[in-house]
Every structure is written in C-alpha cells, then in structure tokens.
Amino acid sequence: MTISERVFQIMEEKQITQYRLSKMTGISTKTISDWRNKKTNPGADKIMVICEALQVSPEMLLTGRGRTEMTDSLPYIEADFDKETEGQLIENFRAFSEDKKARLMAYMNMLENTKE
C-alpha cells in the first residue's frame, strides 16, 4: 500500500473529507485530489503535518506499522502565558517563512478541532 493510499484509508476510517484535511493541514484540495487521481504520494515536507492532522505516527503513515495514535508524540511544555510570552509568540510567528506560518495555522486548526 502506498503512502497516499494509507492517507485515504485513515481519512475514511476517521470520516475526514479531502476538504477537511485541506483545512486541517493547509494543503490544497487539488494536491490532495492529485494523490488519489494521479497516484502520487505526499512530499516529505507534508508528512508531519498530515500525521498531526490524522493523529497517526509517521511510521504508521509511511509503513503501515507502529502506533496508530499520535497522542504522546509532542512534548507538553509548561508555560506561563503572560503578555511578554504572547508578544514573543507573535514576534516568532512574524519571523517564520510563509510555509511555516501555514503549517502552524494548520496545526492550530487541528488543535481547535481536537477533543480534550
């Protein structure tokens, strides 16, 4: 099974549409559609954001083996969110490339739609 086939299988299992995956990842619907229609695979630069959106480990997406849920893949960081910290977050965001900004926004969208 190819990576793109695995993506669509997981999407089907989790009842996620191409449009929804696009919104969650910042990847265009045309690109996602091309994976299915042209039998292409996502680029390496898209794997982690897809894994985050689908909540699967990279190993699972790439090989079909390993953890199916990515619940503990990212470390939890304690932070005191005062105005100085918020300002630093905004400053860091502004310094990001457009690609990194899109990835961060996709991740934030995914977090908004994650049940706590």
C-alpha positions as CSV (number, residue, x, y, z in Angstrom):
1,M,0.0,0.0,0.0
2,T,1.3,3.5,-0.9
3,I,1.5,6.4,1.5
4,S,-1.3,8.2,-0.3
5,E,-3.5,5.0,-0.1
6,R,-2.8,4.9,3.6
7,V,-3.8,8.6,3.9
8,F,-7.1,8.0,2.2
9,Q,-7.7,4.8,4.3
10,I,-7.1,6.7,7.5
11,M,-9.3,9.6,6.3
12,E,-12.1,7.1,5.6
13,E,-11.7,5.4,9.0
14,K,-11.8,8.8,10.7
15,Q,-14.5,10.2,8.4
16,I,-12.4,13.1,7.2
17,T,-13.1,14.6,3.8
18,Q,-10.5,15.9,1.4
19,Y,-11.8,19.4,2.1
20,R,-11.5,18.9,5.9
21,L,-7.9,17.5,5.5
22,S,-7.1,20.6,3.4
23,K,-8.4,22.9,6.1
24,M,-6.6,21.0,8.9
25,T,-3.2,20.9,7.0
26,G,-3.1,24.0,4.8
27,I,-2.6,21.6,1.8
28,S,-4.7,22.5,-1.2
29,T,-7.6,20.2,-2.1
30,K,-6.2,19.9,-5.6
31,T,-3.0,18.5,-4.2
32,I,-4.9,16.0,-2.0
33,S,-7.0,15.1,-5.0
34,D,-3.9,14.5,-7.1
35,W,-2.6,12.0,-4.6
36,R,-5.7,9.9,-5.4
37,N,-6.2,10.5,-9.1
38,K,-2.6,10.7,-10.3
39,K,-1.5,8.0,-7.8
40,T,1.2,10.3,-6.3
41,N,2.4,10.5,-2.7
42,P,2.6,13.5,-0.4
43,G,6.0,15.2,-0.4
44,A,8.3,14.7,2.6
45,D,7.6,18.3,3.6
46,K,3.9,17.4,4.1
47,I,4.3,14.1,6.1
48,M,4.4,15.6,9.6
49,V,1.5,18.0,9.1
50,I,-0.6,15.1,7.7
51,C,0.4,12.9,10.7
52,E,-0.6,15.6,13.1
53,A,-3.9,16.2,11.4
54,L,-4.7,12.5,11.2
55,Q,-3.3,11.8,14.6
56,V,-1.1,8.9,13.4
57,S,2.7,8.3,13.8
58,P,5.0,8.9,10.8
59,E,5.9,5.2,11.0
60,M,2.2,4.3,10.6
61,L,1.7,6.6,7.7
62,L,4.9,5.6,5.9
63,T,5.0,1.9,6.6
64,G,1.6,0.9,7.9
65,R,3.2,-0.3,11.1
66,G,3.6,1.3,14.5
67,R,1.4,3.5,16.6
68,T,-1.9,4.3,15.1
69,E,-2.5,7.2,17.5
70,M,-0.1,10.1,18.0
71,T,-1.2,11.1,21.4
72,D,2.2,11.4,23.1
73,S,4.4,12.3,20.2
74,L,4.7,16.0,21.1
75,P,6.1,17.1,24.4
76,Y,3.9,19.1,26.7
77,I,5.6,22.3,27.7
78,E,4.5,24.1,30.9
79,A,4.4,27.8,30.1
80,D,3.3,30.9,32.0
81,F,1.4,32.8,29.3
82,D,1.8,36.4,30.3
83,K,1.9,39.4,27.9
84,E,5.6,39.0,27.4
85,T,5.2,35.4,26.3
86,E,2.4,36.3,24.0
87,G,4.5,39.0,22.4
88,Q,7.3,36.6,21.9
89,L,4.9,34.2,20.2
90,I,3.8,36.9,17.8
91,E,7.3,38.0,17.1
92,N,8.4,34.4,16.3
93,F,5.3,33.9,14.1
94,R,6.1,37.1,12.1
95,A,9.7,35.8,11.5
96,F,8.5,32.5,10.1
97,S,8.5,31.8,6.4
98,E,5.1,31.6,4.7
99,D,5.3,27.8,4.7
100,K,6.0,27.6,8.4
101,K,3.1,30.1,9.1
102,A,0.8,27.9,7.0
103,R,1.9,24.8,8.9
104,L,1.5,26.5,12.3
105,M,-2.0,27.6,11.3
106,A,-2.9,24.1,10.2
107,Y,-1.7,22.8,13.5
108,M,-3.7,25.4,15.4
109,N,-6.8,24.4,13.4
110,M,-6.2,20.8,14.2
111,L,-5.9,21.6,17.9
112,E,-9.1,23.6,17.8
113,N,-10.9,20.5,16.4
114,T,-9.4,18.1,18.9
115,K,-11.5,16.8,21.7
116,E,-9.9,17.4,25.1
